[in-house]
Amino acid sequence: MNDAAAGTLLLILTGPDRPGVTRQVSGILAEHDVVIIDIEQIVVRGHLMLSFLVSTPHSIDQTDTITHAVRDFGNGLGLDVHAQVGEPESETGRRGRIQVTVMGAPLRPAAIARVASEIADRGGNIDRIRRIASYPVTAVAFEGSGADVAELRSALAAAAVDTGVDIAVQAAGLDRRGQHLVVMDVDSTVIQDEVIDLLADEAGTHAQVAEITERAMAGELDFGASLRARVALLEGLPAEVIDRVRDRITLTPGARTLCRTLRNLGYRIALVSGGFTEVIAPLAVELGVDHVRANTLEIVDGRLTGKVIGEIIDRAGKRTALEELAREYGIPISRTIAIGDGANDVDMLEAAGLGIAFNGKAAARDAADSSVSVPYLDSVLYLMGISREEVEDADAHAGIDVTTPPVN
């Protein structure tokens, strides 16, 4: 009897899916002295791909016996069986694992080809590709190894622009486990409005507020100065106007789903805003948010004084809030996610373990690790590696009918 070189036997079965295939192939292997190294199975539209990677048996004859037994079984069910004897499994190339999530509406083959090319060009290997969402966008996750995360992020940022998809690159190690902190901007992110504009409408000073905003965007005023100047135009406004403004707010589609899913997965959630606590705090309660950092309007005798009190939450303040909340909750910065849309969010997007620009302005997109260009805030979940099935599980946990696509 000839000795077989130490190594592996790979068996791949493809064809129509049916119950019991995995059980029966495992039974055949159980009759021989092999050790399972890896198993992969996927079913797409009723078509099965099942693979077993096992240690090579002690003789070539035994290897042939296993192969013939599996082929006979597969042929009886109309399954194609491919067998390959290879070298011992090496774990060296499987270190430095990464996950690349690609999201599009629609998702086209050219985008997938570009992503695969960028990974390969940087010495990476794709071990698995799986779909994690089909609604309201199509999202697929590439799981691989061997490529540097920072270098790949830079290359795929350009690929995202060129191909019109959203792409996120993350290390797939221990930081993907454990508790996470998600810090979100509010105006034009969690909500579709700018609260200062709604208050200015009530005060009849919208044009003046808009002019100051333009000066700030042109770099003539910093955020703190522009905020104080705009709030000064609200002087004398009755405090009950805040309730009317709160009622006028429109949540971004997917905001409820995002927060609900994060809560049920054990994430900490914070709203960090250059807006106003009086408007945001009730919204945070409604969404089940853990913490709010925002500016506070001074109210005396039932009217706005035109001043803010306390520390201003500006660009630097948002980053400080992210860092302080991470320390408070005992969460490493590498497990923080920041989501925002504007220049005021740049510092926290850069500081977070994963910074995501949501329909962001150029400054936010340049600072972020990834960008979302679709109007659904819950699409951020897919770039975080959370699947549609996990979203639906969170909905079911909340008693929501998962047979009907959620509207927010």
N, C-alpha and C positions, 0 to 999 in steps of 0.2 A: 504494500500500500504506500503510495507516494505521500510525502508530507507536503502540506500547503504552507506557503510563507505566511507568517503572522500578518494579519491585516483585517480587512472588513469585507462583508458581503452586503451589497445594496440591492434591495428588491423593490421594484416600483410597479404597482398595478394601476391601470387606468381603464375606464369604461363605465357602463351604466351602474349607478349606485343601487344597492339593495341591502337590507338588513343582514347582519351577521358576517360580513366580509372580514372585518378586523378580528373578530373572535376566531374565525376558522383559520386565518393565516397565522395568528398567534398560536393556535393549537398545533399547527404543523411545525412551527419553530420550537415549540415546547418539547417535541419528541427528540430534539437534537441538543448537543452540548454547545449552545450559543448564548451570548449575552447581548441584550438589546442596548444599543448605544443611542439611537435616536428613532423617533417615529414622527411622521408628518401625515396629516390627512386633511383634505379639503374637498368639499362638494360644491360644484357650481352648476346650477340649473340641472340637477340630477346626474351630473357627470362626476365620477369619483376619481381622485388621484390619491393613492395611499402608498406610502413608502416606509420600509423598515430598513434601518442600518444596524447590522449585527456584527459581532466579532466573527472572524473567519473560523470555521470548524477546523479540527485537527488534521484533516486530510482532504485532498482534492476530490476523492470519491464521495466523501460526506457532503462537501460543498455542492457537488453535482446532484446528489440525492435530494438535498433541500430544494435546489433550484427546480429540478424536475417535478417535485411534489407540488410546489407553489404554482408552477406553470400548468400542470394538469388541473389543479383546482381552478385557476383563473380561466383557463380555456373552457371549462365546463359552464362558466357563468358569462362567457363572452367578454372577458377582461384580457387586455394585453398585459403581458408580464415582461419586464426588462430586468435582467440581473447583471451585476457588475462586481467583480472582485477588485478591491483597491488596497491602498496603503493604510496603515494604522491611522486612526483619527488623531489629528493634532489640534490642540486647543489654542496654540499660539496665535493663529490667524483670527481666532474668535474673540480676542481681547479688544478693548476699546470699542465696545458695541455702541451703535447709533440707531436712532429712529428718525426717518425723514417722512414727514406727512405732507402729502400733496393734495390740494383741494381746488376744485374748479366747478363752474356752472356755465357751460358744460366742461367736462374734463376730456381733453383730446389726446390722441396718441403721441403727437409731437412733443407735448409736455412731458410725458412719461419717458420718451426716448432721451430728451435732454437731461432729465434728472439722472437716469441710469448712466448716461455718458459722463456727467460731472462726477458721480460717485466713483466710477471706474477709473477716470483720469487721475484721481487722487489716491489710488491704491486701495480703494474700498471694495468690499465684496457684499453683494446683496444675497442674504440668506433666505428671506421670505418677503412676500408681498401679499397684503390682505386688504380687502375693502373694509373700512370702518364706518362709512356712511353713504347713503344714497339719496337722502332727503334732508334739508332742501338743497344740498350740494352733494357732489360725489367726492368722497375723500378716500385715499388709499394710503396705507402706511408701509414704507420700506423698512425692514429690519435688517441690519447688516453690521459690518465690523471693518476695522482697519483704516478708516479715514479720520482725519483730524476735524473735530466739530467746528472750530472757529474758521478754519480754511474752507470747509464745505459750506458753512453758512454764507460766507462771502460770495462764493461761486454761485450758489443757488439763489441768492438775492437777485443777482443779475438775470439768472434763468427765469425767475418768477416774473420779472418785468417783461422779458422778451416773449414769454409764452402766455402771459395773461392768466396765470394761476397763482394761488397762495401756497407758500411752502414754509414749513418749520423744520428745523434741525435740532435734535436734542440728544444728549448722551443717554444711553439706555441702561445705566447702572443703578446703584442704590438710590440715587436722587429721584428716580421716578416712583419710589415707594415712600411711605411715611406721609405725615401731614404736610400740606402745602398752604401757602398764603396767596390769595389773589387780591390785588389792589387795583381798583378801577376808578378812572375819571368818571364824572357824571355828565356834564353838559356835552351834547353831541356824541356821547358814548352810551351810557346807560339810558339816557333820555335823548329825544330828538331835538330838544329845545336848548336855548341859552337863557337861563333864569334871569340874568340881569336885563335882558331884552324884554322879557315878559313883565318885569317890574317897571321898566321904563315906559312900556305901553300904558300901564295903569296910571303912571305919573304924567303922561303926556310929554315925555322928554326923550322919546326914542331916537330922534334925529341927533340930538346932542350926545347921547350915549354912543351912538354909532360912530360919530366923528372921533370921539376919544378912543374908541376901540381901534379905529384905523390908524391913529397916531401911535398907539401901542404896537400894532403890527408892523409899522414902519420903523420901529426902534426909537421913536422920540420919547417914549415913556416906558418905564419898566412896569411889571405887572402890579406891584404894590401901589405905585403912583396912579396908574390908570384905574385900578379898582376904587381907590379913595375918591378920585375925581368923578367916576360914574355913580358911586353910591351917594355922593353929595347932591346929585341931581334928583334923588329920591326923597329929599328932606320934606317932612310934613305929610308924607303919605300915611293914611290910616293903617294900622297894623293888620286889620282884617283883610286887607288886600292880599296879604301873603296866602291866606286860605284860597282866595280866588285863583291866584297864580298856581298854587299847588294843584288845583282842579284842572287847570289848563295843560298841565304837563302831559306829554305823550311818551310812553315808554318805547324804547327801540325794540322792534320785533326780535323775539328770542331772549329778552332780558330776564323774564320770569323763569324760563326754562334753564338758562345758564345758572342762575342763583340756586334754583331748586336742585339741579343736578349736583352742583358743587357742595351744597349742604349735605345731601344724602351720601356723598362720597367722603365726607369728613373734612372738607377743605374749610379753612378760615377765609372769610370774605370781608373786605373793607372798601368803603367809598371814600376817596380822597379827592376833594374838589376845591377849586377856587370860587365856587358858588357859596351858598348860604345854608347854614345849619337849619334854620327855621323851615326851609323848604325840603332839604334833603333828609333830615332825621326821620320824618314820618314815612318817607319813601323807603328808607332803609329797614324800618320795622316791617313794612308791607312785604319786602323782598327777603326778609330773614337774614339781613346783613349783620355781621358781628360788631362792626366798628365804623364810626364816621369821623372824618377830619374835614372841616370846612370853616369858612369865615362866619362871623356872627354879627348880625345887624344890631345896632343900638336902638332900643325902643324905650321912649320915655312918655309917660302919660298917654299910652295907646297910639303913639305916632313914631315913625322913623325919624331919627335925628339927622340922617345923612352921614352917619359915621359907622365905622366898623370897630368892634372892640376885640381886644386880645391879639394874639399873634396872627399875622397874615399867612394864609396857606397859598404860597406861590410855587414857582418851579422848584426851588430848593426845598421848600416846605413839604412838597409831595415826596421827594426822595427821602427826606428825614422821616416822614411818617412811615414809609415802607420799611426803612431800617429799624425804627423804634418798635413797630408792630411785630416785625420778625423776631426781635430780641424778646419782646414781651411774651410771645407765644412759643418761644424756644424753637423756632424754625430757621434752618440755615438759609442764607440769601440764595443759595443755589436752588432752593425749593420755593422761590417766590416767583409770581407771575404778575406783571404790570400790564394794564390795558388802557390805552388813551389815544387821543386823536390829534393833539396840537403841540405847539412849541412849549407850552407850559408843562407838558408831560415828559419832555425829553429826558430829564435827569433820572426820573424813576424808571423809565423804559430802559435806560442804559444800566442802571444799578441792579435791576431784577435778574434773576436766573434766566427768565424768558420774558422778553419785552415784545408785546404785540400791538402794532398800530392798527386801530379799527377805523377803516375808511379815513386814514390819517392824512394830514397835510404833509408836505415834503419833509419838514424838519422831524416830524414824528416817524415817518417811514425810514428816514436815514438813520435814526437812532435805534430803531427797534430791530430785534432778531428776526421778526416775521411780521407779515402784514395781511390783514383781511380786507378784501375788496367787495364782498357781498354784503347786503344790508341786514343780515341776520346775526345778532350778537351771539347766539348760541353756537354759531359755526366756530367760534373761538375754541370750543371744547375739542373739536377734532384736531386742531393744531396742537392741543395739549396732549393728544394721544388717547382721548376718551372717545369710545365708540358710540354709535347710534343706539346699540343695544343697551349700553349703560345709561344713556339718556332716558330710554323708554322704561328701564327698570326704576329709575328715579321717579318718573311720572306715575308708574303703577304704585310705587310706595306712597305717593301723595294722593292716590285715589283718582288719578286723571285717566280718562279713556284714551289708551294708546293706539286705538284703531283709527282715530281721527287725528291727522297731523295738527300739532299745536300751532296757534297763531302768535303766541308770544311766550 
